[in-house]
Each structure stands twice: as structure tokens, then as C-alpha cells.
Amino acid sequence: MIRHIVFFTARDAADLDRIRAGLETLASIPHARHFEVGRNLHADRLTGAEVDFVVYAEFDSEDDLAAYKAHPTYARAIEIVKPLRDMRIAADIIAS
């Protein structure tokens, strides 16, 4: 199983609802075993880094993850979110 975790920060707090809506469109893409978008509750107390949203998804295989990223809705979500975000960090890990 592949765990796909992505962190986002907004450029402007006024765009938080638009970012969330854009990220939530990803839930309609097939291939994920599990998908969720969550709002971060607090800053990292060690670094002070602020993360606004976390996308968490699980996929049965790397092929399923690749199909998810190749889906037209994924491209549309990028068009919505990319101009509104400041930072994006993604990680794909193999679950044991």
C-alpha cells in the first residue's frame, strides 16, 4: 500500500475556502482506497512552520497512484490550487 501525504500553505488566508474546495475535488477521482483533506489545527511548535491543509490518501499500488495523478480532475485541482498556495510538500511512502 502507498500512503500519499501532501502539505499545503495558503498565500492569503482569504483563499483558504477556495483551496479546500479545490483539494476536495480530488476525492472524486477513483483509484484511492482512502482519501481525505484536513485543516491543520496548529503550527509546528519546533520550527514555527505553518501548514494549512493536509491531503492524505491510500493507494493499493504505485500504478493506482499514477492513475490518480494522471486523471483530468487532478490537473483541474492543480489549476485551482497552485495559484493560491505558497508551499506544497508531498511524500509517497510504502506502508509496511
Summary of the structure (lengths in Angstrom):
residues: 96
radius of gyration: 13.4
end to end distance: 7.7
largest distance: 39.1
contacts: 257
relative contact order: 0.34
helix: 40%
strand: 35%
